[in-house]
Amino acid sequence: MPPKKKRSLSEEPRPPGPGRMLLQDKFSTLPTADDLRNGHVLYLYVISNKSRAETERKLKEHFVGHSFTHTLNADIKRIVSKTLDKFKKLTEPKEFETFHSICHEHFQLLTDPMDYPSTSSGHAMSSVARNDPDDNSVPCTVDNLLITRQSSHAQDTPENLPSEPSSSFTTRSSTELLTPRKARMRKQLKFLTSSSAEMRKKLKGDIKELKQKMKTPKRVINQAIGRKIEIIKKKDATIRDLKRKLHSDEMYIKFAKTKAELHKTQNTHYNLLKYREKKKRVPTVPLYKYKKLLSKLKEKEETIKNLEHENLLLQETVDELQANPTISNKQDLKTYSSSAGRKVFVCIVNKVPTASIPVIMEELGTQPGQKPEPAPKRSAVELMARELGAIAELQASEMVLREENVTLGFDATTQEGTHVNSIHFTTKKECFSAAIDVLAGGTADDYASHICQTVDSMAETYVYFNDGSDYQETRQSLIDNITNSMSDRCAANHAALRIVGSVWNKSLNELNCHLHPLDSIATSCRTALKDVEQAEGIKGVLFGKDCMSANCILQFNKLRYKDGKGDPRAFLSFLDEKNLPRGILPRYRGNRLHILFHIAGVLTEHHDTFSEHLEKGMYLTKTPGLWQT
């Protein structure tokens, strides 16, 4: 154990707290047994240096002839845990009130419940009276009173009972003078005393034996351990040799095989027993019923075979009918199989000329594994291509006639010198494309004429597929249900919608795309940069009327795309060589702020790489202005 810390002798004692003051003021004097409170017990505990054993001894000395409800030590511990251990400072009024109420609670004491015979009561009392209270050798407690009464009663009894020696006095076993609790406790005490003596004797023997072993030198112990280890190793080697010889023995091999066969036979026997028990539980039927069911089963099997044969014959007929690709019930012979139509559609989607499609289909029919099929002529191919447009117009017209407040949308773009315009109709939940055609130009008249012709064609298609419908009524219904328009924010589109409104005799709600305010922002940015260049006298060498940044972006974009005047193959090879994606530069759209700034950011990020390409490539002689910029 570590040495105890020395306390400073000059340390002044601290003043008692509120709890200690309460105990000193009201519970410092021990009362009678009826007025004993928890505070008196706590005060004894405090002045006994917080020792429960000392407190228990003082209570037993003071209250002789009384017993407690439970174990006294446990009662003291319970009171201390509820007060002194729980409330350390008692600074709050609520805690002090709880402490005060616990201290004023009664500490229960009971009178000794033993009853003694009347014949010896006088003698016992006289013996108690003769006991000297000032004699400290034997304290006057409840146990002493009980022993004295037993001794006096034994003197008056004529029977000669066997006596047992004691350390301080002689007692005689008399069950008549002990309560059941005392007798049980005395019996337990005798048993524990004898058990303790035996255990003490055994413990002494074990200690003596251990001491003898400890006297043995460590060297001798290690030698003994080493010898034991060597013996174990030799025995292990012997066991391994015996096992090896046993496994190589012919009789052992036969025994192992026989054992495996026996195990297999036992499993089979167990399974047979289970099957037999299961079969016993299965209900049986008479023999005549069994034969009758067998005959019915054979009849059903014959019926199934006949039906399967008929099914095969029908399947062959269906295959023969499906193998015939031409339906010859049309007088014009312009109807072809669905597979031929799919082949034509695939060729049209892949931009195969209509004049080459019949030749390609005839060549495919002559290939091994392909069934010969009559190829459609060029006029039939063009009619098949028109079928897709007719289906689109029919779907769009049905949707416009079914819904109200339909929005007309159109947009045009130029790709490789071709101006294409698309027209679509939109509702809250659906959107159908009605036409995608090449226009002569991008004027308002071109857009207006395309819109009016598309609506008229939709009316004609709907009337063709729906008998009993009128063309003028259908056209007017289509126009009435179209109430809104969606297009780009430009003058040509606005003028086209005014022309359409005058033709239809109605006014449409013009809606514009939310993207095109970026056009105005981009124009303002380019104008501001150009004003700064003019103010400082900076003049670029590239072609173009915009600022130098916009002109540089446009010329670089021409190096990438075929619509420009650069060399796309060389630029693509350069991008692949530098591990740059081919789509790093999007198509130039000067009227879109986000495209303009995106291309500018890419050129700034890879400035050194692009400068190296311009310096080492052929562009230094062909495009000196781009290099200088």
FIZAVO-961556 format. One record per residue (C-alpha): residue number from 1; residue in one letter; x, y, z. Coordinates in steps of 0.2 Angstrom, whole numbers. Layout:
BEGIN
> NUM|a|X|Y|Z
...
//
This chain:
BEGIN
> 1|m|0|0|0
> 2|p|6|18|-3
> 3|p|11|28|12
> 4|k|-3|39|19
> 5|k|-2|57|16
> 6|k|4|67|32
> 7|r|-9|80|37
> 8|s|-3|97|41
> 9|l|-3|100|60
> 10|s|-6|119|58
> 11|e|-22|116|48
> 12|e|-36|124|58
> 13|p|-52|114|60
> 14|r|-66|119|49
> 15|p|-83|125|56
> 16|p|-97|112|57
> 17|g|-110|113|43
> 18|p|-129|115|45
> 19|g|-131|96|46
> 20|r|-118|94|60
> 21|m|-126|109|69
> 22|l|-143|102|68
> 23|l|-137|85|76
> 24|q|-127|94|90
> 25|d|-141|105|95
> 26|k|-156|93|95
> 27|f|-149|75|95
> 28|s|-133|76|106
> 29|t|-142|67|121
> 30|l|-148|50|119
> 31|p|-166|48|125
> 32|t|-176|33|130
> 33|a|-181|19|118
> 34|d|-198|26|114
> 35|d|-191|43|109
> 36|l|-175|37|99
> 37|r|-174|46|82
> 38|n|-164|44|67
> 39|g|-154|60|72
> 40|h|-148|52|88
> 41|v|-141|37|77
> 42|l|-133|49|65
> 43|y|-125|59|79
> 44|l|-117|43|86
> 45|y|-111|39|69
> 46|v|-103|56|67
> 47|i|-94|56|84
> 48|s|-88|38|81
> 49|n|-78|44|66
> 50|k|-91|37|54
> 51|s|-89|19|60
> 52|r|-105|9|59
> 53|a|-98|-5|70
> 54|e|-93|8|84
> 55|t|-111|15|82
> 56|e|-119|-2|83
> 57|r|-109|-6|99
> 58|k|-114|10|108
> 59|l|-132|8|104
> 60|k|-132|-10|111
> 61|e|-123|-4|127
> 62|h|-136|10|130
> 63|f|-152|1|125
> 64|v|-150|-16|135
> 65|g|-165|-27|134
> 66|h|-171|-21|117
> 67|s|-169|-29|100
> 68|f|-170|-21|82
> 69|t|-182|-24|68
> 70|h|-168|-28|56
> 71|t|-149|-30|57
> 72|l|-143|-15|66
> 73|n|-128|-12|54
> 74|a|-139|-12|39
> 75|d|-151|1|47
> 76|i|-137|12|51
> 77|k|-130|11|33
> 78|r|-148|14|26
> 79|i|-150|30|37
> 80|v|-132|37|32
> 81|s|-135|34|13
> 82|k|-152|43|14
> 83|t|-144|58|23
> 84|l|-125|61|25
> 85|d|-120|52|9
> 86|k|-134|60|-1
> 87|f|-133|78|5
> 88|k|-115|84|6
> 89|k|-118|103|9
> 90|l|-136|106|13
> 91|t|-136|123|4
> 92|e|-153|122|-3
> 93|p|-168|124|8
> 94|k|-177|109|0
> 95|e|-163|98|4
> 96|f|-161|104|22
> 97|e|-180|101|25
> 98|t|-179|83|18
> 99|f|-163|80|30
> 100|h|-173|88|45
> 101|s|-188|77|42
> 102|i|-178|61|41
> 103|c|-168|65|57
> 104|h|-185|67|66
> 105|e|-191|50|61
> 106|h|-192|36|74
> 107|f|-179|23|75
> 108|q|-188|7|79
> 109|l|-183|-3|94
> 110|l|-192|-19|101
> 111|t|-193|-26|118
> 112|d|-185|-43|120
> 113|p|-199|-55|116
> 114|m|-192|-70|126
> 115|d|-203|-78|140
> 116|y|-196|-88|154
> 117|p|-203|-101|166
> 118|s|-212|-95|181
> 119|t|-203|-107|193
> 120|s|-186|-100|189
> 121|s|-190|-82|187
> 122|g|-187|-76|204
> 123|h|-170|-85|205
> 124|a|-166|-78|188
> 125|m|-170|-60|193
> 126|s|-160|-62|209
> 127|s|-145|-68|198
> 128|v|-147|-53|187
> 129|a|-147|-42|202
> 130|r|-132|-50|209
> 131|n|-123|-46|193
> 132|d|-111|-32|195
> 133|p|-114|-18|182
> 134|d|-97|-11|185
> 135|d|-88|-27|180
> 136|n|-81|-24|162
> 137|s|-75|-41|160
> 138|v|-92|-48|155
> 139|p|-104|-34|148
> 140|c|-122|-34|153
> 141|t|-131|-38|137
> 142|v|-146|-47|132
> 143|d|-135|-63|128
> 144|n|-128|-62|146
> 145|l|-145|-61|154
> 146|l|-151|-76|144
> 147|i|-135|-86|149
> 148|t|-138|-82|167
> 149|r|-156|-87|167
> 150|q|-151|-103|159
> 151|s|-138|-107|172
> 152|s|-150|-103|187
> 153|h|-163|-114|179
> 154|a|-151|-128|177
> 155|q|-146|-127|196
> 156|d|-165|-130|201
> 157|t|-168|-144|189
> 158|p|-165|-161|196
> 159|e|-160|-169|179
> 160|n|-141|-171|176
> 161|l|-139|-163|159
> 162|p|-122|-164|150
> 163|s|-112|-148|151
> 164|e|-101|-140|138
> 165|p|-86|-130|142
> 166|s|-86|-111|137
> 167|s|-72|-98|137
> 168|s|-80|-87|151
> 169|f|-94|-97|158
> 170|t|-103|-113|158
> 171|t|-120|-115|148
> 172|r|-132|-130|147
> 173|s|-142|-134|132
> 174|s|-160|-131|136
> 175|t|-172|-130|121
> 176|e|-186|-125|133
> 177|l|-178|-109|138
> 178|l|-174|-103|120
> 179|t|-185|-96|107
> 180|p|-186|-104|90
> 181|r|-176|-90|82
> 182|k|-162|-91|96
> 183|a|-161|-110|95
> 184|r|-160|-109|76
> 185|m|-146|-96|77
> 186|r|-137|-106|90
> 187|k|-137|-122|79
> 188|q|-131|-112|65
> 189|l|-117|-105|76
> 190|k|-111|-122|81
> 191|f|-111|-128|63
> 192|l|-102|-113|57
> 193|t|-89|-115|71
> 194|s|-86|-133|67
> 195|s|-85|-129|48
> 196|s|-73|-115|51
> 197|a|-62|-126|62
> 198|e|-61|-139|48
> 199|m|-58|-126|34
> 200|r|-44|-118|45
> 201|k|-36|-135|48
> 202|k|-36|-139|29
> 203|l|-30|-122|25
> 204|k|-15|-124|37
> 205|g|-11|-140|28
> 206|d|-12|-133|11
> 207|i|-1|-118|17
> 208|k|12|-130|24
> 209|e|12|-140|8
> 210|l|15|-125|-3
> 211|k|29|-119|9
> 212|q|37|-136|6
> 213|k|35|-134|-13
> 214|m|42|-116|-12
> 215|k|58|-123|-4
> 216|t|62|-133|-19
> 217|p|75|-124|-30
> 218|k|69|-117|-46
> 219|r|83|-127|-55
> 220|v|75|-144|-49
> 221|i|58|-138|-55
> 222|n|64|-133|-72
> 223|q|73|-150|-74
> 224|a|57|-160|-69
> 225|i|47|-150|-81
> 226|g|60|-153|-95
> 227|r|59|-172|-91
> 228|k|40|-172|-92
> 229|i|41|-163|-109
> 230|e|53|-175|-116
> 231|i|42|-190|-110
> 232|i|27|-181|-118
> 233|k|36|-179|-135
> 234|k|42|-197|-135
> 235|k|24|-203|-131
> 236|d|17|-192|-145
> 237|a|30|-199|-157
> 238|t|25|-217|-152
> 239|i|7|-213|-155
> 240|r|10|-206|-172
> 241|d|20|-221|-177
> 242|l|6|-232|-171
> 243|k|-7|-223|-180
> 244|r|3|-223|-196
> 245|k|6|-242|-194
> 246|l|-13|-244|-190
> 247|h|-18|-234|-206
> 248|s|-7|-244|-217
> 249|d|-13|-261|-210
> 250|e|-24|-271|-222
> 251|m|-35|-276|-208
> 252|y|-38|-258|-203
> 253|i|-42|-254|-221
> 254|k|-55|-268|-222
> 255|f|-62|-263|-205
> 256|a|-64|-244|-212
> 257|k|-73|-250|-227
> 258|t|-84|-262|-218
> 259|k|-88|-248|-206
> 260|a|-93|-236|-220
> 261|e|-104|-249|-228
> 262|l|-112|-252|-211
> 263|h|-115|-234|-209
> 264|k|-123|-233|-227
> 265|t|-133|-249|-223
> 266|q|-140|-241|-207
> 267|n|-145|-225|-216
> 268|t|-154|-235|-229
> 269|h|-163|-245|-216
> 270|y|-168|-229|-207
> 271|n|-175|-222|-223
> 272|l|-184|-238|-226
> 273|l|-192|-238|-209
> 274|k|-197|-220|-211
> 275|y|-205|-224|-228
> 276|r|-214|-239|-221
> 277|e|-221|-228|-207
> 278|k|-226|-215|-220
> 279|k|-234|-228|-231
> 280|k|-244|-235|-216
> 281|r|-252|-218|-214
> 282|v|-257|-216|-232
> 283|p|-275|-222|-235
> 284|t|-277|-236|-247
> 285|v|-291|-240|-259
> 286|p|-299|-256|-265
> 287|l|-291|-265|-280
> 288|y|-305|-263|-292
> 289|k|-305|-244|-289
> 290|y|-287|-244|-293
> 291|k|-289|-254|-309
> 292|k|-303|-243|-314
> 293|l|-293|-227|-312
> 294|l|-279|-235|-322
> 295|s|-290|-238|-337
> 296|k|-297|-220|-336
> 297|l|-279|-213|-335
> 298|k|-274|-223|-351
> 299|e|-289|-215|-360
> 300|k|-284|-198|-355
> 301|e|-266|-201|-361
> 302|e|-273|-207|-378
> 303|t|-284|-191|-379
> 304|i|-269|-180|-375
> 305|k|-258|-188|-388
> 306|n|-272|-185|-401
> 307|l|-273|-167|-396
> 308|e|-254|-165|-397
> 309|h|-254|-172|-415
> 310|e|-268|-160|-420
> 311|n|-259|-146|-412
> 312|l|-243|-150|-422
> 313|l|-253|-150|-438
> 314|l|-261|-133|-434
> 315|q|-244|-126|-430
> 316|e|-237|-132|-447
> 317|t|-252|-123|-456
> 318|v|-248|-107|-446
> 319|d|-230|-108|-450
> 320|e|-234|-110|-469
> 321|l|-246|-95|-468
> 322|q|-233|-84|-460
> 323|a|-220|-89|-472
> 324|n|-229|-81|-486
> 325|p|-223|-63|-486
> 326|t|-235|-56|-499
> 327|i|-253|-53|-497
> 328|s|-261|-53|-514
> 329|n|-279|-48|-511
> 330|k|-275|-30|-516
> 331|q|-278|-26|-535
> 332|d|-263|-13|-535
> 333|l|-251|-25|-527
> 334|k|-244|-11|-516
> 335|t|-246|-20|-500
> 336|y|-231|-28|-492
> 337|s|-227|-38|-476
> 338|s|-222|-30|-460
> 339|s|-204|-35|-461
> 340|a|-202|-26|-478
> 341|g|-210|-11|-470
> 342|r|-197|-12|-455
> 343|k|-183|-14|-467
> 344|v|-188|2|-477
> 345|f|-190|12|-461
> 346|v|-173|7|-456
> 347|c|-165|13|-472
> 348|i|-175|29|-472
> 349|v|-169|33|-454
> 350|n|-151|30|-459
> 351|k|-153|42|-474
> 352|v|-152|29|-488
> 353|p|-159|37|-504
> 354|t|-176|30|-509
> 355|a|-170|25|-526
> 356|s|-157|14|-518
> 357|i|-168|5|-505
> 358|p|-176|-7|-518
> 359|v|-159|-13|-524
> 360|i|-153|-15|-506
> 361|m|-168|-26|-501
> 362|e|-166|-37|-517
> 363|e|-148|-40|-513
> 364|l|-152|-44|-495
> 365|g|-165|-57|-501
> 366|t|-152|-66|-511
> 367|q|-140|-68|-496
> 368|p|-139|-86|-488
> 369|g|-152|-89|-474
> 370|q|-164|-76|-481
> 371|k|-180|-80|-489
> 372|p|-183|-71|-505
> 373|e|-196|-57|-504
> 374|p|-202|-45|-517
> 375|a|-194|-28|-515
> 376|p|-205|-13|-516
> 377|k|-203|0|-530
> 378|r|-197|18|-527
> 379|s|-214|25|-527
> 380|a|-220|12|-514
> 381|v|-205|16|-503
> 382|e|-209|35|-504
> 383|l|-227|31|-499
> 384|m|-220|20|-484
> 385|a|-210|35|-479
> 386|r|-225|46|-480
> 387|e|-234|34|-468
> 388|l|-224|40|-453
> 389|g|-229|58|-457
> 390|a|-247|53|-459
> 391|i|-247|44|-442
> 392|a|-239|59|-434
> 393|e|-252|71|-441
> 394|l|-267|59|-436
> 395|q|-261|58|-418
> 396|a|-258|77|-417
> 397|s|-275|81|-424
> 398|e|-284|69|-412
> 399|m|-275|77|-398
> 400|v|-279|95|-403
> 401|l|-298|90|-406
> 402|r|-299|82|-389
> 403|e|-291|95|-379
> 404|e|-294|114|-376
> 405|n|-281|128|-374
> 406|v|-268|119|-385
> 407|t|-251|128|-387
> 408|l|-243|129|-404
> 409|g|-224|128|-404
> 410|f|-212|130|-418
> 411|d|-193|132|-420
> 412|a|-181|133|-434
> 413|t|-162|130|-436
> 414|t|-149|130|-450
> 415|q|-137|115|-452
> 416|e|-125|114|-466
> 417|g|-134|127|-476
> 418|t|-151|119|-474
> 419|h|-165|128|-465
> 420|v|-177|116|-455
> 421|n|-193|121|-446
> 422|s|-202|110|-434
> 423|i|-220|112|-428
> 424|h|-227|103|-412
> 425|f|-243|105|-401
> 426|t|-242|104|-382
> 427|t|-255|102|-368
> 428|k|-253|100|-349
> 429|k|-248|81|-351
> 430|e|-244|78|-369
> 431|c|-234|84|-384
> 432|f|-235|78|-402
> 433|s|-224|83|-417
> 434|a|-234|87|-432
> 435|a|-221|92|-445
> 436|i|-203|94|-448
> 437|d|-199|101|-466
> 438|v|-186|111|-475
> 439|l|-190|129|-479
> 440|a|-184|140|-493
> 441|g|-179|153|-480
> 442|g|-181|160|-463
> 443|t|-194|174|-466
> 444|a|-210|177|-458
> 445|d|-220|172|-473
> 446|d|-211|155|-474
> 447|y|-215|151|-456
> 448|a|-233|157|-457
> 449|s|-236|147|-473
> 450|h|-228|131|-465
> 451|i|-240|133|-450
> 452|c|-256|135|-460
> 453|q|-251|121|-472
> 454|t|-248|109|-457
> 455|v|-265|113|-449
> 456|d|-274|110|-466
> 457|s|-264|94|-469
> 458|m|-269|88|-451
> 459|a|-288|91|-455
> 460|e|-286|82|-472
> 461|t|-278|67|-463
> 462|y|-291|66|-449
> 463|v|-306|67|-462
> 464|y|-298|53|-472
> 465|f|-297|41|-458
> 466|n|-314|46|-450
> 467|d|-329|43|-461
> 468|g|-343|56|-459
> 469|s|-332|70|-454
> 470|d|-331|87|-463
> 471|y|-315|95|-468
> 472|q|-321|113|-465
> 473|e|-328|109|-448
> 474|t|-313|99|-443
> 475|r|-301|113|-448
> 476|q|-311|126|-439
> 477|s|-311|115|-423
> 478|l|-292|113|-424
> 479|i|-290|132|-426
> 480|d|-302|136|-411
> 481|n|-293|124|-399
> 482|i|-276|132|-403
> 483|t|-275|147|-391
> 484|n|-257|149|-387
> 485|s|-240|150|-396
> 486|m|-222|146|-390
> 487|s|-207|152|-400
> 488|d|-191|161|-399
> 489|r|-190|180|-395
> 490|c|-187|187|-412
> 491|a|-195|199|-425
> 492|a|-198|185|-438
> 493|n|-207|174|-427
> 494|h|-218|188|-420
> 495|a|-222|194|-438
> 496|a|-226|176|-443
> 497|l|-239|174|-429
> 498|r|-247|190|-434
> 499|i|-249|183|-452
> 500|v|-256|167|-445
> 501|g|-269|176|-434
> 502|s|-275|186|-449
> 503|v|-277|170|-459
> 504|w|-286|161|-445
> 505|n|-296|177|-439
> 506|k|-291|175|-421
> 507|s|-277|182|-409
> 508|l|-265|170|-401
> 509|n|-257|172|-384
> 510|e|-238|174|-389
> 511|l|-226|165|-376
> 512|n|-208|166|-378
> 513|c|-194|155|-372
> 514|h|-186|160|-355
> 515|l|-169|157|-362
> 516|h|-167|171|-374
> 517|p|-165|185|-362
> 518|l|-147|179|-363
> 519|d|-147|186|-380
> 520|s|-149|204|-374
> 521|i|-136|201|-360
> 522|a|-123|194|-372
> 523|t|-126|208|-384
> 524|s|-123|221|-370
> 525|c|-107|212|-364
> 526|r|-100|212|-382
> 527|t|-105|231|-384
> 528|a|-97|236|-368
> 529|l|-80|227|-372
> 530|k|-80|235|-389
> 531|d|-83|252|-382
> 532|v|-68|250|-370
> 533|e|-57|244|-385
> 534|q|-62|260|-395
> 535|a|-59|271|-380
> 536|e|-41|264|-378
> 537|g|-38|264|-396
> 538|i|-36|245|-397
> 539|k|-39|238|-415
> 540|g|-40|219|-419
> 541|v|-34|211|-434
> 542|l|-47|197|-435
> 543|f|-62|198|-446
> 544|g|-79|202|-438
> 545|k|-88|217|-431
> 546|d|-89|212|-413
> 547|c|-76|214|-400
> 548|m|-59|206|-401
> 549|s|-65|192|-388
> 550|a|-80|187|-398
> 551|n|-71|187|-415
> 552|c|-57|176|-407
> 553|i|-70|164|-400
> 554|l|-79|163|-417
> 555|q|-63|160|-427
> 556|f|-57|146|-415
> 557|n|-74|138|-417
> 558|k|-72|138|-436
> 559|l|-56|126|-433
> 560|r|-67|113|-425
> 561|y|-84|112|-435
> 562|k|-86|109|-453
> 563|d|-98|124|-455
> 564|g|-82|135|-453
> 565|k|-67|137|-464
> 566|g|-54|129|-454
> 567|d|-47|111|-455
> 568|p|-57|100|-443
> 569|r|-47|85|-445
> 570|a|-31|93|-440
> 571|f|-39|101|-425
> 572|l|-47|84|-420
> 573|s|-30|76|-421
> 574|f|-23|89|-410
> 575|l|-37|87|-397
> 576|d|-34|68|-397
> 577|e|-15|70|-395
> 578|k|-17|82|-380
> 579|n|-30|70|-372
> 580|l|-43|83|-373
> 581|p|-62|78|-377
> 582|r|-68|82|-394
> 583|g|-83|91|-388
> 584|i|-73|103|-377
> 585|l|-78|118|-388
> 586|p|-97|118|-391
> 587|r|-105|125|-407
> 588|y|-103|144|-407
> 589|r|-119|154|-403
> 590|g|-115|172|-401
> 591|n|-132|176|-395
> 592|r|-131|165|-380
> 593|l|-122|172|-365
> 594|h|-118|155|-357
> 595|i|-111|147|-373
> 596|l|-100|163|-376
> 597|f|-93|163|-358
> 598|h|-91|144|-358
> 599|i|-80|144|-374
> 600|a|-70|159|-367
> 601|g|-67|149|-351
> 602|v|-61|134|-360
> 603|l|-49|145|-371
> 604|t|-42|153|-355
> 605|e|-40|136|-346
> 606|h|-30|128|-360
> 607|h|-22|144|-366
> 608|d|-4|137|-367
> 609|t|-10|121|-376
> 610|f|-20|131|-390
> 611|s|-6|143|-392
> 612|e|6|129|-395
> 613|h|-5|122|-408
> 614|l|-6|139|-417
> 615|e|13|141|-416
> 616|k|18|124|-422
> 617|g|4|121|-434
> 618|m|0|128|-451
> 619|y|-11|141|-444
> 620|l|3|153|-441
> 621|t|4|157|-460
> 622|k|-14|155|-464
> 623|t|-22|164|-449
> 624|p|-9|176|-442
> 625|g|-22|187|-435
> 626|l|-28|173|-423
> 627|w|-11|169|-417
> 628|q|-8|188|-414
> 629|t|-24|189|-404
//
